[in-house]
């Protein structure tokens, strides 16, 4: 059973994924801090690049998050780590799913939790 705290941060993270599924750049932008940094296999991305990927619509077709855990870095900052299994928008086969271990740092800024950092690590088959 997940703790209420873990469920809270998984819900926040899922909101980012839902924005990628729906293509909602406004929701994506609202969840990311101004100084957001993403570290991906393709390189670094700021908030504008993360949101910009939605200019042509959804990028994710489906996803699931598992093995979630949360760790406090300081009182207003946590890291949420989990395994994401997902498929790209337009993928015709569930066999084309990708798996990544992701760590996202969420920080409370002026009473609102925002994602300030995210790093993806490709999971071995």
matplotlib code that plots the C-alpha trace (Angstrom):
import matplotlib.pyplot as plt

x = [0.0, 1.4, 1.7, -0.5, 2.8, 3.9, 0.5, 0.6, 3.9, 3.0, -0.2, 1.9, 4.2, 1.3, -0.1, 3.0, 2.6, -1.1, -0.2, 2.1, -0.8, -3.3, -0.8, -1.7, 1.3, -0.4, -0.7, 2.9, 4.2, 2.3, 3.9, 7.5, 9.6, 11.0, 14.4, 13.5, 16.3, 15.7, 18.6, 17.8, 19.6, 19.3, 20.8, 19.6, 16.2, 14.8, 11.1, 10.6, 12.0, 9.9, 6.8, 7.8, 7.7, 3.9, 3.6, 2.5, 0.2, 0.6, 3.9, 2.9, 0.2, 0.1, 2.1, 2.3, 4.4, 5.6, 8.1, 7.7, 9.6, 10.0, 13.0, 13.2, 16.2, 15.2, 11.8, 10.4, 12.2, 11.7, 13.0, 10.4, 12.0, 10.1, 9.9, 8.0, 6.7, 5.3, 4.7, 5.2, 2.1, 1.2, 2.9, 0.9, 2.2, 2.3, 5.4, 7.1, 6.9, 9.9, 11.0, 12.9, 13.9, 13.1, 14.0, 12.2, 12.9, 9.8, 10.2, 7.6, 7.8, 5.5, 3.1, 3.0, 4.9, 6.8, 9.1, 12.6, 14.7, 14.1, 16.6, 15.7, 17.8, 16.9, 16.0, 17.6, 15.1]
y = [0.0, 3.4, 6.1, 9.3, 11.2, 8.8, 8.8, 12.7, 12.8, 10.0, 11.9, 15.1, 13.1, 11.4, 14.8, 15.5, 12.2, 13.0, 16.3, 14.4, 12.0, 14.8, 17.2, 19.9, 22.2, 24.6, 21.8, 20.7, 24.2, 24.8, 21.7, 22.6, 25.2, 28.2, 26.7, 23.1, 20.9, 17.6, 15.2, 12.7, 10.4, 13.2, 15.8, 18.6, 20.3, 23.3, 24.0, 25.6, 22.5, 20.1, 22.1, 22.7, 19.0, 19.3, 21.9, 19.2, 17.5, 14.4, 12.6, 9.7, 7.2, 5.2, 4.9, 3.2, 4.0, 1.4, 0.8, 4.3, 5.7, 9.1, 10.5, 13.9, 16.0, 18.9, 20.0, 21.5, 19.2, 15.6, 13.2, 10.8, 7.7, 5.1, 2.8, 4.2, 1.9, 3.8, 4.0, 6.9, 8.6, 6.9, 3.6, 0.8, -2.0, -2.4, -4.4, -1.0, 0.0, 1.7, 1.4, 4.0, 4.6, 8.2, 10.4, 13.7, 16.4, 18.3, 21.5, 23.5, 27.1, 29.7, 26.9, 25.1, 21.9, 22.2, 19.8, 21.3, 18.4, 15.1, 12.4, 9.4, 6.2, 3.6, 0.3, -2.9, -5.2]
z = [0.0, -1.0, 1.6, 1.1, 0.5, -2.2, -3.8, -3.9, -5.8, -8.1, -8.9, -9.7, -11.9, -13.6, -14.4, -16.4, -18.3, -18.8, -20.4, -22.8, -23.6, -24.2, -25.8, -23.3, -23.3, -20.7, -18.1, -18.8, -18.4, -15.2, -13.6, -14.4, -12.7, -14.7, -14.2, -14.9, -16.2, -17.9, -18.6, -21.3, -23.7, -26.3, -24.0, -21.8, -22.0, -20.2, -19.6, -23.0, -24.8, -22.6, -23.3, -27.0, -27.8, -27.6, -30.3, -32.8, -30.2, -28.0, -27.7, -25.6, -26.4, -23.1, -19.9, -16.6, -13.5, -11.1, -8.3, -7.1, -4.1, -2.6, -0.7, 1.1, 0.1, 2.4, 3.9, 0.6, -1.9, -2.7, -5.4, -6.8, -8.6, -10.5, -13.5, -16.5, -19.2, -22.1, -25.9, -28.2, -29.7, -33.0, -32.0, -33.6, -31.3, -27.6, -28.2, -29.0, -25.4, -23.8, -20.2, -18.3, -14.7, -13.9, -11.0, -10.7, -8.2, -7.0, -5.0, -3.2, -4.5, -3.0, -1.8, -5.2, -6.0, -9.3, -11.1, -11.1, -12.5, -14.2, -15.4, -17.5, -17.6, -20.2, -18.5, -19.8, -21.4]

ax = plt.figure().add_subplot(projection="3d")
ax.plot(x, y, z, "-o")
ax.set_aspect("equal")
plt.show()
